[in-house]
Amino acid sequence: MIVNRRGLFVLVAGLGLASAAPASASPKASAVEVCRGPGAVVVNSATGGVYVAGDDGTLTILNERDVQVGQAGNVAVDESTGRVYVTNRGAGTVAVLEANGDPRSMVPCGPGATAPAVDAETGKLYVGSASAGCVAVVDTVASVVDAVLSSPVRGFEAMCVNPGPQVGYLTSPATNTVEVLDLASGKFTASVPVGKAPTGLAVHEASNTVYVANSGIHHLSVVDGDSRTERATILLRSEASSVAVHQASHTVYTNGGPDGIVKIDGATGAITGELSLGINPGQVAVHQRTGTVYVTDPVHDLLHVITDF
């Protein structure tokens, strides 16, 4: 079913639901109308706020409002302050919004600004460039760039931070690597070969395990953050471009199903469920408290909301 913007439930033809999870599992999926061409989705697990960026320059705050932000790229959220950061690759800027969508500031971060990540320990925002291959470090209190960190590669697509060891990980599709950034020193310290065209990534913080969605090959790379090596690959039925980790259960979700998402036991690397959504899904996010999974549908301008999966 679909929830339209007036809060009414409507049916959508062709929306299938199937699961390869055990019989005891009964995943439930609904879909909500959001902005046009939704791509990125992020969840503030402290407040329950869900933010979806569309290719029409709109940021949808789920069940709240739509906000115009210009050309919207990727999105990050600071759970301690509630602030939301939306990259604009073309303009080289980051829009800073309050949790309710009210604009706060616009930060110039350099050409190709696309890969935002918040360090929960320091509150700093890191923004990787898709064109220059550098990372802007943003003081989120003053909304200014404190430093620009040079990297050995040409460009990045995504970034995540493990706040405990103060390490950042960035995907480089041009070199098929994950670049490792020491946040304390501001130095790139390692380059880890992974699969073809790595796009999305997420880290399980307790084990410092990084999961990399390779958009050019049918497998997910598993990177040991301590040894800085690809220790395993997980075969998928299609290429993946996004991945999310539920920290408490070490469950991994990725859009590497042929027409839906896949659930993986992070401890064993085994696929434990597949959920068909009838479409080629976009980005994936997970609510850390409730376990609810969110998946964008760029074709139908929907956000799929999945529980008990």
GIDAPE-V203959 format. One record per residue. N is the residue number from 1. RES is the residue in one small letter. PHI is phi in radians with two decimals (none if undefined). NEAR is the number of other ideal C-beta (glycine too) atoms within 12 Angstrom. D_LAST is the distance of its C-alpha to the last C-alpha in whole Angstrom. Layout:
n/res/phi/near/d_last
N/RES/PHI/NEAR/D_LAST
N/RES/PHI/NEAR/D_LAST
//
This chain:
n/res/phi/near/d_last
1/m/none/20/17
2/i/-2.21/28/18
3/v/-1.77/23/20
4/n/-1.48/19/23
5/r/-1.25/21/25
6/r/-1.65/11/27
7/g/1.46/12/24
8/l/-1.65/12/24
9/f/-1.56/14/21
10/v/-2.34/19/22
11/l/-1.60/13/21
12/v/-2.16/26/21
13/a/-1.16/10/22
14/g/1.52/16/21
15/l/-1.44/25/17
16/g/-1.66/19/15
17/l/-2.47/27/12
18/a/-2.54/21/11
19/s/-2.38/28/9
20/a/-1.71/24/10
21/a/-1.30/26/8
22/p/-0.99/14/10
23/a/-1.07/9/12
24/s/-1.24/10/11
25/a/-1.45/21/7
26/s/-2.30/16/7
27/p/-1.11/33/5
28/k/-2.12/18/8
29/a/-2.22/36/9
30/s/-2.26/29/13
31/a/-2.31/35/15
32/v/-2.11/37/18
33/e/-1.18/33/21
34/v/-2.30/44/22
35/c/-1.16/37/25
36/r/-1.27/24/26
37/g/1.05/24/25
38/p/-1.10/41/22
39/g/-2.04/44/22
40/a/-1.37/48/21
41/v/-2.44/49/18
42/v/-2.46/49/18
43/v/-2.10/36/17
44/n/-1.62/34/19
45/s/-1.25/27/17
46/a/-1.34/18/21
47/t/-1.92/26/21
48/g/1.51/23/18
49/g/-1.18/34/20
50/v/-2.13/38/18
51/y/-2.19/50/21
52/v/-2.22/50/21
53/a/-1.75/48/24
54/g/-1.93/36/26
55/d/-1.37/26/28
56/d/-1.67/23/31
57/g/1.38/24/31
58/t/-1.89/31/29
59/l/-1.91/48/26
60/t/-1.56/41/24
61/i/-1.70/37/23
62/l/-0.96/37/20
63/n/1.13/21/22
64/e/-2.18/24/25
65/r/-2.84/22/27
66/d/-1.85/26/28
67/v/-2.22/31/30
68/q/-1.45/21/33
69/v/-2.21/38/32
70/g/1.48/27/34
71/q/-1.18/27/33
72/a/-1.63/44/29
73/g/-1.97/39/28
74/n/-1.63/48/25
75/v/-2.33/48/24
76/a/-2.33/43/24
77/v/-2.36/41/24
78/d/-1.69/38/26
79/e/-1.19/25/24
80/s/-1.35/21/27
81/t/-1.80/26/29
82/g/1.44/26/27
83/r/-1.25/37/28
84/v/-2.04/46/27
85/y/-2.11/50/28
86/v/-2.12/49/28
87/t/-1.46/49/30
88/n/-2.21/34/33
89/r/-1.06/34/34
90/g/-1.13/18/37
91/a/-1.51/24/38
92/g/1.23/29/37
93/t/-2.24/33/36
94/v/-2.21/47/33
95/a/-1.46/43/33
96/v/-1.87/40/33
97/l/-2.12/38/31
98/e/-1.27/26/31
99/a/-1.01/29/27
100/n/-1.51/19/29
101/g/1.68/27/30
102/d/-1.14/19/33
103/p/-1.22/22/35
104/r/-1.96/26/36
105/s/-2.89/26/38
106/m/-2.23/23/38
107/v/-1.95/34/38
108/p/-1.22/23/39
109/c/-2.07/44/38
110/g/1.73/32/40
111/p/-1.00/24/39
112/g/1.32/29/36
113/a/-1.01/44/34
114/t/-2.53/47/30
115/a/-2.04/48/28
116/p/-1.59/50/27
117/a/-2.68/42/26
118/v/-1.79/36/27
119/d/-1.52/33/28
120/a/-1.15/30/27
121/e/-1.35/19/30
122/t/-1.84/23/33
123/g/1.36/23/31
124/k/-1.35/38/33
125/l/-1.86/47/31
126/y/-1.96/49/31
127/v/-2.26/51/32
128/g/-1.43/52/32
129/s/-1.72/38/34
130/a/-1.39/37/33
131/s/-1.92/22/37
132/a/-1.52/26/39
133/g/1.26/32/37
134/c/-2.03/35/37
135/v/-2.25/47/35
136/a/-1.53/41/36
137/v/-1.82/36/36
138/v/-1.85/41/36
139/d/-1.34/21/37
140/t/-1.34/34/35
141/v/-1.38/19/38
142/a/-1.55/15/40
143/s/1.00/25/38
144/v/-2.35/21/40
145/v/-1.42/28/40
146/d/-1.41/23/41
147/a/-2.76/23/41
148/v/-2.16/25/40
149/l/-1.71/35/39
150/s/-1.45/21/40
151/s/-2.14/36/38
152/p/-1.49/23/39
153/v/-2.07/32/37
154/r/-1.47/22/38
155/g/-3.03/33/34
156/f/-2.13/47/31
157/e/-2.03/45/28
158/a/-2.62/48/25
159/m/-2.55/48/26
160/c/-2.43/46/24
161/v/-2.20/41/25
162/n/-1.80/33/25
163/p/-1.19/27/27
164/g/-1.03/20/28
165/p/-1.40/25/30
166/q/0.99/26/31
167/v/-2.23/36/30
168/g/-1.96/46/29
169/y/-2.16/50/27
170/l/-2.33/51/28
171/t/-1.51/52/27
172/s/-2.14/39/31
173/p/-1.11/35/30
174/a/-1.20/24/34
175/t/-1.95/24/34
176/n/0.96/26/31
177/t/-2.39/38/30
178/v/-1.89/49/29
179/e/-1.63/46/31
180/v/-1.83/41/31
181/l/-2.02/43/33
182/d/-1.38/22/35
183/l/-1.23/34/34
184/a/-1.19/19/37
185/s/-1.63/15/40
186/g/1.32/22/38
187/k/-1.93/20/39
188/f/-1.40/30/37
189/t/-2.01/24/37
190/a/-2.81/28/35
191/s/-2.31/26/34
192/v/-1.88/35/31
193/p/-1.14/22/31
194/v/-2.29/44/28
195/g/-1.36/37/27
196/k/-1.28/25/28
197/a/0.96/27/28
198/p/-1.12/47/25
199/t/-2.10/46/24
200/g/-1.73/48/21
201/l/-2.73/50/20
202/a/-2.67/45/19
203/v/-2.08/40/20
204/h/-1.52/35/18
205/e/-1.16/27/21
206/a/-1.10/20/22
207/s/-1.69/24/22
208/n/0.92/30/24
209/t/-1.80/38/22
210/v/-1.88/48/21
211/y/-1.88/51/19
212/v/-2.10/54/21
213/a/-1.51/51/20
214/n/-1.69/43/23
215/s/-1.38/33/24
216/g/-1.94/23/26
217/i/-2.72/26/25
218/h/-1.48/24/22
219/h/-2.68/33/21
220/l/-1.74/48/19
221/s/-1.51/45/22
222/v/-1.96/42/22
223/v/-1.89/44/24
224/d/-1.40/25/26
225/g/-1.19/37/27
226/d/-1.39/20/30
227/s/-1.49/16/31
228/r/1.04/27/31
229/t/-2.41/21/30
230/e/-1.38/29/27
231/r/-1.62/22/26
232/a/-2.86/24/24
233/t/-2.27/26/22
234/i/-2.01/36/19
235/l/-1.23/23/20
236/l/-2.03/35/18
237/r/-1.59/23/19
238/s/-2.74/27/20
239/e/-1.14/30/21
240/a/-2.04/49/19
241/s/-2.16/39/20
242/s/-2.56/46/17
243/v/-2.63/51/15
244/a/-2.43/46/13
245/v/-2.17/41/13
246/h/-1.51/32/11
247/q/-1.13/27/15
248/a/-1.11/17/15
249/s/-1.70/22/12
250/h/0.92/28/13
251/t/-1.78/35/10
252/v/-1.95/46/11
253/y/-2.11/48/10
254/t/-2.52/50/12
255/n/-1.58/46/14
256/g/-1.58/42/16
257/g/-1.47/36/14
258/p/-1.14/24/17
259/d/-2.61/26/16
260/g/-3.12/39/12
261/i/-2.10/52/10
262/v/-2.16/45/10
263/k/-1.93/42/8
264/i/-2.26/43/11
265/d/-1.36/23/12
266/g/-1.13/35/15
267/a/-1.21/18/17
268/t/-1.88/14/18
269/g/1.41/24/17
270/a/-1.52/20/15
271/i/-1.30/28/12
272/t/-1.97/27/10
273/g/-3.00/31/8
274/e/-2.31/31/9
275/l/-2.24/40/8
276/s/-1.43/31/12
277/l/-1.98/41/13
278/g/1.33/26/17
279/i/-2.50/30/18
280/n/-1.48/27/18
281/p/-1.29/47/16
282/g/-1.63/40/18
283/q/-1.26/43/17
284/v/-2.15/50/13
285/a/-2.47/46/13
286/v/-2.37/38/11
287/h/-1.41/32/12
288/q/-1.20/28/13
289/r/-1.53/17/14
290/t/-1.71/21/11
291/g/1.38/27/8
292/t/-1.13/31/8
293/v/-1.87/44/8
294/y/-2.07/47/11
295/v/-2.36/51/13
296/t/-1.46/48/16
297/d/-2.15/42/18
298/p/-1.16/30/22
299/v/-1.33/23/23
300/h/-1.87/28/22
301/d/1.02/30/22
302/l/-2.21/39/19
303/l/-2.08/45/16
304/h/-1.51/51/13
305/v/-1.99/38/11
306/i/-2.14/38/7
307/t/-2.13/19/6
308/d/1.03/21/4
309/f/-2.09/41/0
//
